[in-house]
Amino acid sequence: MNPLDALASPALVAARGALLSEMTSLAHRGKRNRKHSTGAIIPDHTFSVSAKVTTATGMVPVIEDWVASELDPTHTGGASAKVPVATILIASLACAVAGLPATYVQLHAVITDPDMTPAARKHLGLPVSSDPEADAKLNEERMYIGYHAVARRYTAIAKSMDPKVYPSYRGLSDAKIREIDNERDPEVVAMKQARMDLFNATMLITTWLLLPEHVRNAWRGDVTVDATVVPIFGRFGPNSNKRKLKSCNSPEVNAYWHAKDPDRRDSIDGDTAHKDRTQYTFGYDAHLLLTSGPGVGDTFPQMVLGLSIDQPGRQPGLNAVAMLQGLYAHDLPKGLVTVDLGYSQLDPENFALPLRALGYGLNIMYKKNELGLQAHYEGALLVDGTWHGACLDQQLIDLSPNYEAGLITEDQYRAQLEQRRKYELKFLEVSSNGEGVNYACPAQGTGCAMNCPLPNRAKATRTTKKPGGRGRPAKKRQNVRKDQIPEIRQALCTNKTKTTIPISVGVRYFQEIPFESPEWNETYGPRRNQMEGYNRVLKDSTAAAIAAVDHRRYRGLGKQNLSLVFKALGANIQAILALLRDLADREEDTPNPGGRPATTTLADHRREPFGLPIRIAGRPTKGAQGKPEKPAPPGKPARAA
């Protein structure tokens, strides 16, 4: 029998006809063409969670005021908006939680879904009525909300917090871009930038506040900051490896080229002479701030608490500080900020100083030419990011540069690093005015590590505790040689109890954990790796998909920012749900009162499926992409021969 004959049986023909009729009815329901939407169904509980999170932020009435302030007062009358602000925000978050792209078409399909329940309509902030007849009429009006009504409302929300809006329907010449920028009011640009910072911080930090209190208390305030490139959809001009097209400009004026050098680890068979071409991506830098520190991923989740987008390589320090200001405004704990060289090498005014002013510490890396002596103050020496006494040997000052130059082995380097720690200044307290830090000389105070012949310093004569103590031997201290004492004695060597070092001195290089110490190696590398790993998770097309250009088919900084914030919110909510499931799995089973051994079923083993300065620069000026020059190294106090 021919297998094709079975497919022509009357029963199958009738079944296929009935199925086709049902599919045709479903396709024409609502009388609209939704060919670009996914058609996925968002459950009511997702709308419920999204509505509660959005309401908890308190941003809905704030954004409504922003949108109203953008209206032209000279244009009176006209029909009111058919789509509430809350509806756009809740639908965007629901799409992110459900893993759907919040494009105009998808948002329109969600808002006008013919099968939406009354509960979902209420969660979305759409009008409902207890009168069945009136409710049916309201529901019909909702189903016929136009695509452009959704797009216009989304645009109005984004525009209310976009510092620099440009025409999005065509590419602009350089002269036209300069003309538009010259007509802007700097105060309005700063105000909208502040709005965007407020929106990003409030939306993201609210998800952190949803965690149980004991989970939030496990986090001590440590964060990791990094930037990852997010490409944009489409641009004018042919594909090219050139960083700048001279013939025309993209209508996405605030975006720019991101250059990624080839990874030497990718060379074939260790052939370092083989060099791949630099990869260029046209888009934005998404600066991300993630929770980190002891217990991340176990006692508390890794979540995005800050996001700021800008041109690649433009003002990374100020974007990082903007995110930290959001944490500061919400009175969250202040810990160490781990960053790469893209942030730590910036001028102090653009990163380190405002970061210190907010009360945060640093965990950083250095370039090879920045190792060794980095600053000095009143005899104190800042070496490899840590303040040391004036008696530090030149050999120990040059320890890291000598190791990088191959003059000493790693074993020698580690041994001498441990020896150098005895010369570190002892932290006492922050000064009363908050502008400096009080330190004690390594030969001062209880538990000091050095003996020094200078007045008011520990002496080598005492090797045991005073009479009346428990008789335990005192800690063995190292003696300072006379040739180590500076010829010109400054405040560190003459003060009786403490020396105050201004925070601004050496602020670009100072960090709380001594460089290359065991504590530093357990902190810097793992946290940078966690950040890089989470960047890949956020870009994964099966997760947040922040790099999927088809999910952000918009023009303008404001719309790109809005889309990325909701994607980060969706990732945060998924992280919270994963932690809550994990906490539930850790709960101990109730003991069996009958005394018989507890049994498990196969179902138990079944796995579930799976106000800053204006930093939005517009078109980069010539030379603006360069990095700040390294300041001249500080001098070194005179020493005895």
N, C-alpha and C positions, 0 to 999 in steps of 0.2 A: 504493500500500500504506500502510495506516495505521501510523505509527511505533510505536503502542502494541502492535501485533500482535507486533513483534519482542521486546518485553519479556516476552511470554507464551510464548515458544518453550520447548519441553521442556528444552533444554540450559541455558538461563538459569534456569529454575525449579529445576532440579536443583542448579545451582551456588549459587543463593541459599539453597536449603535446606541444603546442606552448610555454607555459611558461617555461617548462623544457628545451626546445631547446634554448630559450633566456638565461636562467641561465647557461646552459652548455657553451654557447658561451662566456658569461661574465667571467666564471670561468677560461676558457682557454686563455683569452685575455692576451697577454704578455708572454704566455707559461712559467709561473712560478708558483710555489706552495707558496701561501701566507697564509697558514693555521694559523700562529701565529700572524698575523696582524689583526687589528680591522676592516679594510675595510672601515672605516669612511672617508668621503670626507671633506677636509679642503677647505673652500671657498677662493676665490682669495683675498678678503679684509683682511683675516687673514694673508695670506702671505705678503700682502702689509704692514700691520702694523708691522709684525715681521721684515721685511726687513728694514723698516725705523728706528725702534728701534735699531736693530743691527748696522746699519750704523752710527746712532747718537752716539753710544758709542765710535767709533773710534778704537775698539779693533781688527777689522779684519786684517789690515796690521800688527799690533803688533804681533798677534798670528801667522800670516804667517812667520814673521821673527823668532819667537820662534821655530816653527816647522822646519824651514830650518836650524837653528843652531843645531838641534838635529841629523841631518843627518851625517852619517859617511863620512868624507872627503876622505877616502881611497877607498870608493866604488863609482866609477864614472859610468856614463851611466845609462841604464835602462829606462823604460817607465815612463813618468810623471804621477802624480796622476790624476785620472779621476774625482775625486770629490773635488771641491774647498773647502777651509776652510769656506768661507762665507756660502756655501750651507748647511754644517753641522750645523752651528750656527743658521741660519734662520729656517731650518727645525725643529731643536730641540725646538726653541722658539714657532714656529707655533703649534707644537704638544702640548706644555704646555698650550698655550692660548686656544686651542680647547679641552683641557681635555684628551688628548691621552698620553699614555706612550711612551716616546722617547727611546724605545729599538732599538737595531740594526735592527730587522725585521721591526718595524714600520717606522723607518727612511728610510730604503730601499724601503718600499712600497710607502712612500710619494714621494721620489725622483724619482722613476721610474713609477709613476702612469700613465697608458696609456691614461687616460682622462684628463691629466693636460693641461690647456690652455696655450697659448704662454705668456700671461701676468703673470701667476704663475711661469712659467719657468724663466722669466726675473727677477721677484722678488727674486727667489731662487739663482740668480747669475749663472744660467746655460746658455750656449751659445744659442743665437737665431740669425736668419738671416732674412733680408728683402726679400731675394730670396726664393720663395716658395719651390723650389726643394732642395736648400741647407738647408733650415729650416727643411724640412721633414727628411733629412738625419741626421741632428743634433738631432732631436727629437727621431729618431729610435735608435741612439747611446745612448741617455739618457735612453731609456727604457730597454736597455740591460746592464746597469751598474751592475756589480756583487755585491752580498751581501758582500763579503769580502772586496771589495773596499771601501764600506761605513764603515765597521767595522774598517779597518786599518786607515782610515782618522780620525775617532772618537778617536781611540787609540792614534794616533800621537798628536792630540790636547791635550788630557788629560795628556799624558806623558810629554809634554813640560812644564807643571806647577805642576807636581807631585814631591814633595820633596824626597820621598822615594819609589822607585819602586821595587817590588819583583816579582819573577816568580809566575804566577797566575794559572799554570796548575796542581800544586800539593802542598801538605802540606810540610812545611820545619821543620827540626829539630831545636832546639834551637842553636846548634853549627853552623848550616848553616846560620841561621839568623845573628848570631854574626859575622860570616865571611864576609857576604855581607855588613853589617854595617861598619865593620872596613875598608873596601876598599873604602868607599865613601869619596868624597872630601867635607868637611864641607862648603866650599865656594859655591859649586854647590847646596848643600841642601838649604842654606840660599837664594841663588838667586831664586830657583824655589819656595820656600815658598813666597818670595816677589812677584813673578809672580802671584801666586794663589791669594794672598791678593789683588793685583791690579785688576785682572780680576773680582773677586767677587764684590769689591767696585764699580768699574766703571760700570759694567753691572746693578747693583741694583740701584745705585744712579741716573743713567741716567733716569730711569723710574720716579723718583721723580721730576726731572727737566722738565718732560713733562707736569706737572700740570700747570694750569694758575698761573700767578704771585701772584694774590691776595690770592689764596689758599695756596701757599708756604709761603707767608708772615704771614699767621695766625699761623704758627708753630714757636715756640720760641726756638726750639732745644732740648726739653726734649725727652729722649729715655728710653726704658726699655730693659734690656738684660737678657736672660735666655738661658738655654740649654735643649734640648729635645732629647731623644734617637731615632735614626732611625736604625732599624734592617737591616741586610744585607741578601742577598739571599744565603742560603746554607752555610754549614761549614762541615768540616770533623769531624767524630766521632759521637757516638750515642747521642740522646737527654739526657741531664743531667742537674741537678740543681747545679752541681759543677761550681765554677767560672773559673776553669782552667783545661783543659784536659791534663793529663800527657802523654797519649799514643801518641797523635799527635797534630799538630797545624793547625789552619785554614790557607788556602792560603791568606786570608785577614789579613795580618800580622798587619797592622796599626789599625785594629778594636780590641775591647776587650769587656769584660763582663760589663754590666750595671746592678747594683743591686738596686731594688726598694723595700723598706720596706713596709709592709702592712699598710694600712691606718686604724687608730684606729676608725675612724667614720664608718667603714664597719663592726665593730663587731656586732654580732647578739644580739638584745635585750639589748644593752648596756653592754654585757659581755666582760669586758676588759681583762679577763683572757684568752679569746679565741684569739689565735694568728695564723694568716695565715702564710704560708711559704713565704719567700722572693722571689720575682720574678726576674729572671735573663734574660737579653736580650743581645745577642751578636750583636754588631753593633758599631755605632759611636755616639758621642754627636754632635748634630747640634746646635752650638751657634748662636742665632738669635738676631738681634737688630731691634726693632720696634719703629716707631714714637709714641709718647705719649704726654700727657699734656692737658691743657684746650682746648676744642674744638675738640679733636680727635673723628673721626667718624661722626662729624657734619660739622665743617668748613674745616677740612682737613682729608684725609683718614688715616687709620692705614696701614702702608706699611712696608715691610722688606727692610731696608737700609743696612744691614750687615749680612753676613753669614760666619761662619768658622767651619769646622768640624775637630774633633780630637778624640782620644781615650776617652771613658767616664771617667770623673774625672781628666784628664790630662791637666795641665796648663790652667784652665778656665780663669784666669785673663789675661794672655797674648793673648788668643784668643779674649777676649772682647776688649782689647786695640787695637788689630789689626783692628777690625771693626771700632772703634772710629777714628783710624788714617785715614781710608778711608774718613770719614766725614770731618775730619780736612783738608785733602788734597784737598777736593772739596769746602772748605771755606763755609761750611754750619753752621748755628747758633749753638752755644754751650750752652746747658742748663744742667738740672739735669739728672743723670744716675741712674735709679732705678734698684737695683739688690737684689737677695736673699743672704742668708748666704753662699751659695756656692762660691760667689765672694768676699763678704765684709770681710770674716774672713781670707783671704789670706795675706801673707806677703806683706807689703807696696811696696816692690820693684817689685812685680809681678802684682800689680793692682792699688792701690791707688795713688802711686807716679807718674807713667806714665800717669794715667788718669788726675791728677791735672796738669801735665806738658802740656797737650793738652788744658787746659782751661775749663774742665768740673767739675761740682759739683756732689755731691752724695746724694742719698736718700736711706737709708739702715735701716736694722734691726740689733739687737744685741742678742747674747746669754745671758741667765740669769746671768752667771758668769762674764759678761763683763760690766754690768751696774754699775753706780756709778762713782767714780773718775777713769778716764782713762789716764790722762796725766796732767802735770803742767809745767808752764814756767814763770819765773820771777814773781811769785805770782799769775798768772792767772791759773784757774782750769778748765780743760776739763771734764765736767760732762755730761754723757749721750749724748755725741757728740757735745756739745755746750760750748763755752768758757764763764766762769763766773769770777766775781771779787773775790779777796782774802778774802773778808768778808763773804763769803757764809757759813752758818751754817752747822755743821755736819749732822744735821737732814735732811736738804735739799739735801746734797750730797748723803745720803743713801736713798733717797726717793724711787727710783725705786726698789732697792733690797728689801726694807722693804715691798713694795707693792707686789712683787713677792712672798715674804715669808708669806704673809697673815697677816702682822702686822698692816696694816691700810686698811680701806675700800676704794672702788673706789672713793666715793665722797670726802673723805679726800685726796686721791691721786691727784685728779683733782684740788681741791682747792689749795693744796700746790704747784702743778706745776705752777699754775698761779702766785702764790706768788714768786716762784723762778725766774720767767722771769724778775723781776725787777733787779736781780743781773747779768743779761747777759751783756757781754761787747758789746759796740757799734761799729759796723763795720764802718771804715772810708774810707779806700782805700787799694789797693794792693801796696806794697812797690815799689820804683822806680826800683829796680833790679829784680822784679818779683819773688823773693825767699821767701817773707813773706807777711803778712797782718798787716796793722796798725789798732789797736783798741784803744778805749778810755775806761777808767774806768767808771762804771755805775754812778759815782758821778762827772763826768767831762762833760763839753760841754753843749750846748743849748739843752733843753728838756731832761736832765738827770733824772733818776728815783730815785736817792739816795742822801741823805745828809751825809757828812762825815766830822769829825773834823780835818782830816789831811790837810796840806797846799795845795793850788791850787785845792781844791775840793769844791763842792756846800755846802752851809751852810743852816741851818734850819731857819735863821733869815728872809730871803726873802720869802714872801708869795704872793706878787703881783708884777706886772711888774713895771719897772722903770717909773718915772714921764714922761709924754709925750706919753705913750703908749695908747692903746685903753681901758685900765682899766680892761681887762679880768683877772681873777685870774690865777696865775701860777698853773701848774700841781702839785698836791699834791705828795710830795716825802716822801719816807720812810727813817728814820734815822738809821744810822749805829751805833750800840752800841760799846762802848769802848772795851768790851770783844771779839768783832768780829774782831778787828784790829789785824793782825798778829804781833807777837813780833819781828820777823825779817822782816823788810819791804824791799821788792824787787822793781824792776823797775816799776811794775804796780802801786805801791803806792807812788812812788817818782817822776816819770816823770810828767812834767807839762802839756803836751798836748796829747801824744799818746805813745803806746807801740807796738813794732813790734814783732810779733810772727812768727817764721819760719813755712812755710807750712808743712815741714817735721815732725814737732812736733805733735804727735797725729794724723797723717794723716790717719791712718787706721780707726779711730773712728769718726773723724770730719764729720759733715754733715750740710748743709746750713739751713735746717728747723729743729727747736727744736723737739727732740724726744717726741712722744706722745702728742704733741700740737694739737689743732684742725686742723691746716694747715697740719701737718704731717699725721694725720688720714685721711684727705681728699685726700692725695697724694699717700702715700705708698700702702695702701690696694687696692684701685681701680686700680692702674696701674699694680700691680702684678696680679690682677684678669683678667684684660684685656689681659695680656700676656698669662696666662694659657688658657683663652678662645680662643685666636688666635692660640695657639699651637694645640688645638683640631680642629680648622677649617683647618689648614694646613695639619693635618693628616687625615682629613675626606676623605674617598675614593671617595666621589662625588665632592670633591674640588681639592686641590693641591695634596693630597695623597702622602705626603713625606715619610710616613711610609710604603707604599705599596712596599714590597720587589720585587714583580714581575715586578715593573716598573723600577727597577735598577738591572737588571741581569748582573752586571759587577763585575770585580775584580779590586781592586786598589783604593787608596784614590783619585787620580786625576779624575777617571771616576765617582765615587760617588759624588764628589764635583761638577763636571760639571752638572750632572743630577739634583742635588738639587738646584743649582743656577737657572737653567731654570724653575724648578717648582716654585721657589719663584718669578721669573720674571713673570710667567703666573699669579700668584696670585696678583701681583702688578698691572698688566694691567687690570685685572678684577676689582680691587678696584678703579682704575681710571675711568673705564667705569661706574661703579655704582655711583660714585660721580658726574660725568658729567650728568648722567640721573637725579640724584636727584636735581642738580642745575637747570636743565631745568624745572623740575616740580615746582620749587619754584618761577619761574618767574611769575609775575602778568599778568593776561589777559588784553588785550587792552580794554579800556572802550567802551561800545556800543554807537556809535555816535547817534543812533536813540532814545536813552533814554529808550528803552524797556528793561525789565529785561533779563539778559543773561540766556540762557537755556543750559542744558547739556543733553547729550544722554547717553543711557546705555553703549555705547562703551567707554565712558569716565571712567566708573567704572570697566572696564574689566581689570584684572590683567595679566601682561605678564608672560609667563612660566620662570619657573626658569632655615822700616827695623828693625824688632824685633829679639830677640834671637831665635835660633832654638827651636821650641816647638813640632814639629812632632817627637815623641820620639821612634817610632818603638815598639819593644817588651818592656813592662814595666819591670824594674829591681825590685828585691825584696825590698819591703819597699817603693817603689816610689809612691804607690797609697795613702799613708798616707797624712794627713793634716798637715800643719805647726803648730808647737807648739806655744801656746800663749806666747808672751814675758812677762817677769816679770812686774807686775804693777809698775808704777812710784811711787816715794816717795811722801810724803806730807809735805809741808812747816810747820814749827813750828808755833804754835798759842799761844796766851796768855791764861793762865788758866782762 
